[in-house]
Amino acid sequence: MSDLLRKKQPGKIQRSQTVVPKNTFNINDLENDKEDAKVPETPPVSVPKKTTVSNLVAEKSTTVRVNMTTKSKLNALVTLGIAPTVDEVIDLLINDYLTNILTKDERKQFEIILELYKRKMK
């Protein structure tokens, strides 16, 4: 029983030989490789970006609570390539709703209410 309380001294670790790497890095070798393997560069192709309201103004981000089903539907639209982000999908849907579904009077009311919210945020 008294042997359980005694701590055994660990054995000493024997040192081995120093390990030397087979290949070493040299910055001059890297520069020589670049000169040897010069590849003609092609000019970068610029892709035109669509400008939306969210691209023009950097706004603060906020959280909107939606059902999980709605979240999945929005993510599916992003996956289909309708827009690059969920924010832009929602922006497209709102703009489509404003132009195709609301009447002229309702659009005017929407604009007034939206201006009130914008003033409130400032």
HELIX and SHEET records of a PDB file:
HELIX    1   1 SER A    2  LEU A    5  1                                   4    
HELIX    2   2 ILE A   27  ASP A   36  1                                  10    
HELIX    3   3 VAL A   53  LEU A   56  1                                   4    
HELIX    4   4 MET A   68  LEU A   80  1                                  13    
HELIX    5   5 VAL A   86  ASN A  100  1                                  15    
HELIX    6   6 LYS A  104  MET A  121  1                                  18    
END                                                                             
